[in-house]
Amino acid sequence: MYAIDCQGITKSYQKLRVLKGVSMQIREGELVSILGASGAGKSTLLNIIGSLDSADQGRVLLYGREVGQLNAKQLATLRNQEIGFIFQFHHLLPEFTALENVLLPSLIGNRPEKSSQNRAIALLERLGMSDRMGHRPGELSGGEQQRVALARALINCPRILLADEPTGNLDQENARQVLQLIFELRREQPMTTLLVTHDPQVASSADHSILMKDGKIVE
């Protein structure tokens, strides 16, 4: 059984065909990069895999479950319990502290408060944020905000991590550090990781790399 199995995925927005029959399989525990220029369909594919969008045609199976057959409540549970998301823009809630932002998915999932807080603190410490937990996003640098977003993505121990250009808004040094942390954490906490990037150097660090062009997988 594959962790991620995409079969003939198509997607259009009005008359624009974004995905043109994309098929791919990713085994459990693999770290796979999707490489391609802007507009190739990378983010759209990631959103469909993560059930943030739906395909026009084709099927997405996550550990054998067909995403398109799940109802709204089941999809919400899937996103909360099974999938961790990291985006180019961190999407942290400005009124909450770093620690509170990390805790949100566990609170939504009704997980035990004490153990969730201990895990959130441990993740932030692991990510070098020990002295920044009480700070709000506006008081953090871009690199620090992305570390908080990474901890938030991992708080519920997801089986799948989806990262969409997670270093796109960072300078070179912060980008290097965030990527290194993703690779290290993936080794420490087994999970299937799909990383969208336009940077060939980043893509080459993955177990496998998939090249997309004009809505298709070409390599």
C-alpha positions as CSV (number, residue, x, y, z in Angstrom):
1,M,0.0,0.0,0.0
2,Y,1.2,3.5,-0.9
3,A,1.1,6.4,1.6
4,I,0.0,8.7,-1.3
5,D,-1.5,7.3,-4.5
6,C,-2.7,9.8,-7.1
7,Q,-4.5,8.4,-10.2
8,G,-5.2,10.5,-13.2
9,I,-5.8,13.8,-11.4
10,T,-7.2,16.6,-13.5
11,K,-8.1,20.1,-12.3
12,S,-9.3,23.2,-14.2
13,Y,-10.3,26.7,-13.1
14,Q,-12.8,28.0,-15.6
15,K,-11.0,27.4,-18.9
16,L,-7.5,27.1,-17.5
17,R,-6.4,23.4,-17.2
18,V,-4.0,23.3,-14.3
19,L,-3.5,19.5,-13.9
20,K,-3.7,17.2,-16.8
21,G,-3.9,13.6,-15.7
22,V,-1.3,13.5,-12.9
23,S,-0.5,10.0,-11.5
24,M,2.2,9.2,-8.9
25,Q,2.8,7.0,-5.9
26,I,4.8,7.7,-2.8
27,R,5.7,5.0,-0.3
28,E,5.4,5.3,3.4
29,G,8.3,7.2,5.0
30,E,9.7,8.7,1.8
31,L,10.6,12.3,1.4
32,V,9.7,13.3,-2.2
33,S,10.2,16.7,-3.7
34,I,8.0,18.2,-6.5
35,L,10.0,20.5,-8.7
36,G,8.8,22.9,-11.3
37,A,8.4,26.5,-12.4
38,S,5.6,28.7,-11.1
39,G,2.4,27.7,-12.7
40,A,3.4,24.1,-13.2
41,G,0.5,22.9,-11.0
42,K,2.6,21.9,-7.9
43,S,0.6,23.7,-5.3
44,T,-2.7,22.7,-6.8
45,L,-1.7,19.1,-6.7
46,L,-0.5,19.5,-3.0
47,N,-3.8,21.1,-2.1
48,I,-5.8,18.2,-3.7
49,I,-3.7,15.6,-1.9
50,G,-4.3,17.4,1.4
51,S,-8.0,17.7,0.7
52,L,-7.9,21.5,0.7
53,D,-9.2,21.3,-2.9
54,S,-10.9,18.6,-5.0
55,A,-10.0,17.1,-8.3
56,D,-12.3,17.3,-11.3
57,Q,-11.3,13.8,-12.2
58,G,-9.1,11.0,-10.8
59,R,-8.6,9.6,-7.4
60,V,-6.3,10.4,-4.4
61,L,-5.8,7.6,-1.9
62,L,-4.0,8.2,1.4
63,Y,-2.9,4.9,3.0
64,G,-5.6,3.2,1.0
65,R,-8.5,5.6,1.8
66,E,-10.0,7.5,-1.1
67,V,-10.1,11.1,-0.1
68,G,-13.0,11.9,-2.5
69,Q,-15.3,9.4,-0.7
70,L,-15.0,11.1,2.7
71,N,-17.6,13.4,4.0
72,A,-16.9,16.9,5.4
73,K,-16.5,15.7,9.0
74,Q,-14.1,12.9,8.0
75,L,-12.1,15.3,5.8
76,A,-11.7,17.7,8.8
77,T,-10.5,14.9,11.0
78,L,-8.1,13.7,8.2
79,R,-6.6,17.2,7.9
80,N,-6.3,17.6,11.7
81,Q,-5.1,14.1,12.7
82,E,-3.2,12.7,9.7
83,I,-1.7,15.6,7.7
84,G,0.6,18.4,8.7
85,F,0.7,21.5,6.5
86,I,3.5,24.0,6.0
87,F,2.9,26.9,3.6
88,Q,5.1,29.6,2.0
89,F,3.1,32.0,4.2
90,H,3.1,30.8,7.7
91,H,-0.6,31.8,8.5
92,L,0.0,32.2,12.2
93,L,-2.8,33.9,14.2
94,P,-1.4,37.3,15.2
95,E,-3.2,37.5,18.6
96,F,-1.8,34.2,19.9
97,T,1.7,33.5,21.2
98,A,4.0,31.1,19.4
99,L,3.1,28.3,21.9
100,E,-0.6,29.0,21.5
101,N,-0.3,28.8,17.7
102,V,1.4,25.5,17.9
103,L,-1.2,24.1,20.3
104,L,-4.2,25.0,18.1
105,P,-4.5,21.8,16.1
106,S,-4.3,19.7,19.2
107,L,-7.0,21.7,20.9
108,I,-9.2,21.4,17.8
109,G,-8.6,17.7,17.8
110,N,-9.6,17.5,21.5
111,R,-6.3,16.0,22.5
112,P,-5.2,15.9,26.2
113,E,-4.2,19.4,27.2
114,K,-1.2,18.6,29.4
115,S,0.5,16.1,27.0
116,S,-0.2,18.4,24.0
117,Q,1.4,21.3,25.9
118,N,4.4,19.2,26.8
119,R,4.8,18.2,23.1
120,A,4.4,21.8,21.9
121,I,7.1,23.0,24.3
122,A,9.4,20.1,23.3
123,L,9.0,20.9,19.6
124,L,9.6,24.6,20.0
125,E,12.7,23.8,22.1
126,R,13.9,21.4,19.4
127,L,13.4,24.1,16.8
128,G,15.5,26.6,18.8
129,M,12.5,28.6,20.1
130,S,12.9,28.1,23.8
131,D,13.0,31.8,24.6
132,R,10.4,32.9,22.0
133,M,7.4,30.8,23.0
134,G,5.6,33.7,24.7
135,H,6.1,36.1,21.7
136,R,3.4,36.8,19.2
137,P,4.1,36.5,15.4
138,G,4.6,40.2,15.0
139,E,7.5,40.0,17.4
140,L,9.2,37.1,15.5
141,S,11.4,37.1,12.5
142,G,10.4,35.4,9.3
143,G,12.6,32.4,10.1
144,E,11.2,32.1,13.6
145,Q,7.6,32.3,12.3
146,Q,8.3,29.5,9.9
147,R,9.7,27.4,12.8
148,V,6.5,27.9,14.7
149,A,4.5,26.9,11.6
150,L,6.6,23.7,11.4
151,A,6.0,22.9,15.1
152,R,2.3,23.5,14.5
153,A,2.3,21.1,11.6
154,L,3.9,18.4,13.7
155,I,2.0,18.8,16.9
156,N,-0.5,16.0,16.2
157,C,2.2,13.5,15.0
158,P,0.9,13.4,11.4
159,R,1.6,10.5,9.1
160,I,1.9,12.8,6.1
161,L,3.7,16.2,6.0
162,L,2.9,18.5,3.0
163,A,5.2,21.5,2.6
164,D,4.4,24.1,-0.1
165,E,7.5,26.2,-0.8
166,P,8.2,26.4,3.0
167,T,11.3,28.5,2.4
168,G,10.0,30.8,-0.4
169,N,9.9,33.9,1.8
170,L,13.1,33.3,3.8
171,D,16.6,34.5,3.2
172,Q,19.2,31.9,2.3
173,E,20.5,31.2,5.8
174,N,17.0,30.8,7.3
175,A,15.9,28.7,4.4
176,R,18.8,26.4,4.9
177,Q,18.1,26.0,8.6
178,V,14.3,25.4,8.1
179,L,15.0,22.7,5.5
180,Q,17.6,21.1,7.6
181,L,15.1,20.9,10.5
182,I,12.5,19.3,8.2
183,F,15.0,16.7,7.1
184,E,16.1,16.0,10.7
185,L,12.6,15.8,12.2
186,R,11.5,13.5,9.4
187,R,14.3,11.1,10.4
188,E,13.3,11.4,14.1
189,Q,9.6,11.1,13.6
190,P,8.8,8.7,10.7
191,M,6.3,10.3,8.3
192,T,5.8,10.6,4.5
193,T,6.9,14.0,3.3
194,L,6.0,15.8,0.1
195,L,8.0,19.0,-0.5
196,V,7.0,21.5,-3.3
197,T,9.9,23.7,-4.4
198,H,11.2,25.5,-7.5
199,D,14.8,25.2,-6.2
200,P,16.7,22.3,-7.8
201,Q,19.2,22.2,-4.9
202,V,16.4,21.7,-2.4
203,A,14.8,19.1,-4.6
204,S,18.1,17.1,-4.8
205,S,18.1,16.6,-1.1
206,A,15.0,14.5,-1.2
207,D,14.9,10.7,-1.5
208,H,13.2,11.2,-4.9
209,S,12.3,14.2,-7.1
210,I,9.3,14.6,-9.4
211,L,9.5,17.2,-12.1
212,M,6.2,18.9,-13.2
213,K,5.7,21.1,-16.3
214,D,2.4,22.5,-17.6
215,G,0.2,20.4,-15.3
216,K,2.0,17.1,-16.0
217,I,4.7,15.0,-14.5
218,V,7.5,14.9,-17.0
219,E,10.2,13.1,-15.0
